[in-house]
Amino acid sequence: MKPGIDIASHGYLPHQDELLKRLARIEGQVRGVSRMVEEERYCIDILTQLAAVQTALEAVGLKVLDEHVRHCVTRALTSGDAAEAETKANELLAAVQRFTKTR
């Protein structure tokens, strides 16, 4: 976590380093798939690796979504601010809809 960042602002910040490491590994996986295409590897092998990349990205997305619910949404719902609670609830529903459309 970067110094001076308010932990209250984003739920994923306590896990930022972990998320960045995961994303760096995913970036490496994508580069590997690119090399496979350049090397004209077998289609199924490429598809298998693409599925692994997608699964890894979904895991990162679930972690961010989980932290959003546990931190941002929970804070808004318990704040007593009805407008903020509705905003966060709508954000959550939209995020879940986007996330489930990818499957």
Phi and psi in degrees as a GROMACS rama.xvg file:
@    title "Ramachandran Plot"
@    xaxis  label "Phi"
@    yaxis  label "Psi"
@TYPE xy
-78.2906  141.313  LYS-2
-63.668  145.049  PRO-3
85.491  -2.38685  GLY-4
-87.9149  131.464  ILE-5
-76.2608  113.154  ASP-6
-59.2541  -27.1981  ILE-7
-68.1349  -15.0919  ALA-8
-77.7325  -39.5068  SER-9
-139.479  132.015  HIS-10
-65.7622  -26.5771  GLY-11
-81.3586  -12.0926  TYR-12
-56.4786  -37.3895  LEU-13
-63.1077  -17.3981  PRO-14
-111.908  14.7879  HIS-15
-56.7725  -46.7614  GLN-16
-61.4099  -43.5494  ASP-17
-60.8516  -45.3791  GLU-18
-63.7483  -42.0009  LEU-19
-64.3522  -37.8152  LEU-20
-65.0212  -42.9937  LYS-21
-61.5551  -44.5429  ARG-22
-64.6486  -35.7305  LEU-23
-64.9932  -39.501  ALA-24
-64.6916  -40.2572  ARG-25
-63.7603  -41.3168  ILE-26
-57.5035  -41.3121  GLU-27
-64.1276  -39.5031  GLY-28
-61.5353  -42.0392  GLN-29
-64.8982  -41.4382  VAL-30
-61.2569  -37.6347  ARG-31
-63.9436  -40.0582  GLY-32
-64.644  -41.2576  VAL-33
-59.4208  -43.2512  SER-34
-62.8517  -38.1445  ARG-35
-60.9444  -41.6248  MET-36
-65.7389  -44.6929  VAL-37
-59.3291  -37.3759  GLU-38
-84.3853  2.93718  GLU-39
57.0085  45.8375  GLU-40
-71.26  167.048  ARG-41
-63.2511  137.939  TYR-42
-51.9056  -47.4642  CYS-43
-64.4808  -36.1854  ILE-44
-63.1773  -40.9857  ASP-45
-65.8212  -45.3438  ILE-46
-61.4538  -37.4678  LEU-47
-62.2083  -44.2989  THR-48
-68.7963  -36.6543  GLN-49
-63.0889  -39.747  LEU-50
-63.7306  -37.4929  ALA-51
-65.6347  -40.3917  ALA-52
-62.8961  -45.5461  VAL-53
-61.9456  -42.3219  GLN-54
-62.3636  -42.2592  THR-55
-64.3902  -42.5302  ALA-56
-64.1479  -39.756  LEU-57
-62.4368  -37.5704  GLU-58
-63.7402  -40.7452  ALA-59
-64.5285  -44.1959  VAL-60
-60.0901  -41.4418  GLY-61
-64.9553  -37.6149  LEU-62
-64.7345  -45.4743  LYS-63
-64.318  -42.813  VAL-64
-62.6587  -43.4854  LEU-65
-58.9605  -46.4019  ASP-66
-67.5905  -33.6922  GLU-67
-62.3792  -44.8022  HIS-68
-66.55  -47.9423  VAL-69
-68.122  -26.5922  ARG-70
-109.927  -67.3503  HIS-71
-67.699  -50.0603  CYS-72
-68.103  -45.7117  VAL-73
-59.6994  -44.0277  THR-74
-60.6228  -42.7775  ARG-75
-66.6409  -41.4758  ALA-76
-68.4001  -29.3686  LEU-77
-95.3453  -0.421014  THR-78
-75.7146  -21.3045  SER-79
86.0456  -3.54487  GLY-80
-92.2439  101.872  ASP-81
-61.5158  -38.5751  ALA-82
-65.8775  -43.8151  ALA-83
-64.5184  -41.4531  GLU-84
-61.532  -42.9842  ALA-85
-66.2686  -41.1291  GLU-86
-59.3694  -48.477  THR-87
-67.7979  -36.8952  LYS-88
-63.8467  -42.1022  ALA-89
-65.5658  -40.8547  ASN-90
-59.4302  -44.1424  GLU-91
-62.1878  -47.401  LEU-92
-61.1153  -41.9602  LEU-93
-64.6556  -40.236  ALA-94
-64.7562  -42.9333  ALA-95
-63.6995  -41.6397  VAL-96
-61.8876  -45.0388  GLN-97
-62.1277  -42.9324  ARG-98
-65.3548  -41.1073  PHE-99
-76.0719  -21.6119  THR-100
-68.7907  -21.7985  LYS-101
-78.4424  -7.17605  THR-102
